[in-house]
Amino acid sequence: MRSKLLILFFAVVAVFIVFNRDQQDHNQFRSDKCGYYLYLPAIFIYHDLSKLAFYDSINRKYDYSLSVDNSLYPVHSNRLDKYPAGVAFFELPLFLAVNYYCRATHQYAADGFSLPYQLAGIFSNILWVILGLFVLRKFLNRYFSDHVTAFTLLCIAFGTNLYAYTAFEIGMSHSYSFFLFSCLLNLTDKWYAGKDNIRDSVAYGIITGTVAGLIFIVRPINIIAVIIPLLWRVDSLRSARERLNLFGRHYKSIITEVCVFLLVAFIQFAYWKYITGSWLYYSYKEEGFNFLHPHILNGLFSFRKGWFVYSPMVVVCFAGFYCLWKKDKQVVPALGAFFVIMIYCVFSWREWWYGGSFGCRVLIETLPVLALPLAALASTVFNARNAARKAIFYTITMAIIALNIFQTYQYSMGLIHWDRMTGEYYWKVFGRIDFDRVKNEKYLITTAEENKYDD
């Protein structure tokens, strides 16, 4: 019950923040967020998925600042939206509801971008994060007490930048990926723990394949997550052979999952084919990966966007792997392999800081996976008799949560810069709200210094 109340409290906080922002802040379809969303008005209102001719007038009206040159650019006689289509599926239900409302009442423009559509996008984001937390709760409660689960969810929800991307930076793909990763983790555990009637269930195969397909079309690189179900509880050559035998016995379920995955992934391939004439098309042009020169140290430790710097709760989560190993070492190899590959790949992206964001936004989706070692650590501490150890653990985690909430507020006020942070600037603004950013602009990354991050 505590964990349910914690999730509901998080939802209330997020909604409260939304309704206490300036109305202009509800104009949430700016930049990348608009690119993810654009499929819906293009299909259901303007019936113009190929040319996207309506966007130019919409941009003049609402100032979405979505780059026509880099984000919506011509391919042959069409205009390609470079962003994957998956986020639009999660925004679809509330979009259809407000679209009907706007058409029926005529109180707002039924143009896909007026205030009701903005609010639909905002509440879609909050809704799917909350559902993701409930799914994660269900998974954690199989192995831990509700007290431990509630504490773990508290740390994940309020102690990481999931908080920022639920209540402030709304509309990016990572919030929806958080839900999908929670589902994949839960489905994986149920499949391996279940009896043959579950493993051979067609419905179960369809659901799992759908989740995997959505993971791909929301953010293609996240397909790395299939490592988790493939290697779940494989910790030796013997268990690997047993895994192959298990797949062989339940091949119908595996085939169902693969077919459904391909069917969902086909949506993105079909869009590329429709616009470009090619089933496979790299839509990010000059942006891309350089796997020979990853920026792992910068991605984890830099003051620009370091994951450990702006979400120190993640450090606590990784510390929990020791406790998880002692509690259930079979799950550690799969999670370890996933994180090694995921971290290497995301920080091999040329612009490893990923543009405007609070901290490292591209690893928000991995938080459900980190919840497992965090819960193992929390369980170990809670069951310990050493009162001092408990006090230290509580103090550290509560301090991190407070810091995250405060720094998210700083970010929303523009005190923590969305792109150009440095260590010197970070410590000058640390703990402050009466800070003259203009006066201290010289401490931010300059245009001349920008090139060093591309090397």
Secondary structure as UniProt FT lines:
FT   HELIX           2..19
FT   HELIX           23..26
FT   HELIX           32..37
FT   HELIX           39..44
FT   TURN            49..51
FT   TURN            53..54
FT   HELIX           55..62
FT   TURN            68..71
FT   STRAND          72..75
FT   TURN            76..77
FT   STRAND          78..81
FT   HELIX           86..105
FT   HELIX           115..140
FT   TURN            141..143
FT   HELIX           146..159
FT   TURN            161..163
FT   HELIX           164..167
FT   TURN            170..171
FT   HELIX           173..193
FT   HELIX           196..199
FT   HELIX           202..218
FT   HELIX           220..226
FT   HELIX           227..231
FT   TURN            232..233
FT   HELIX           237..249
FT   HELIX           251..276
FT   TURN            283..286
FT   TURN            291..292
FT   HELIX           296..301
FT   TURN            303..305
FT   HELIX           307..310
FT   HELIX           313..328
FT   HELIX           329..331
FT   HELIX           332..346
FT   TURN            347..348
FT   TURN            352..353
FT   HELIX           361..366
FT   HELIX           367..383
FT   HELIX           387..412
FT   TURN            413..414
FT   HELIX           423..429
FT   TURN            430..431
FT   TURN            437..440
FT   HELIX           441..443
FT   HELIX           447..450
FT   HELIX           451..454
//
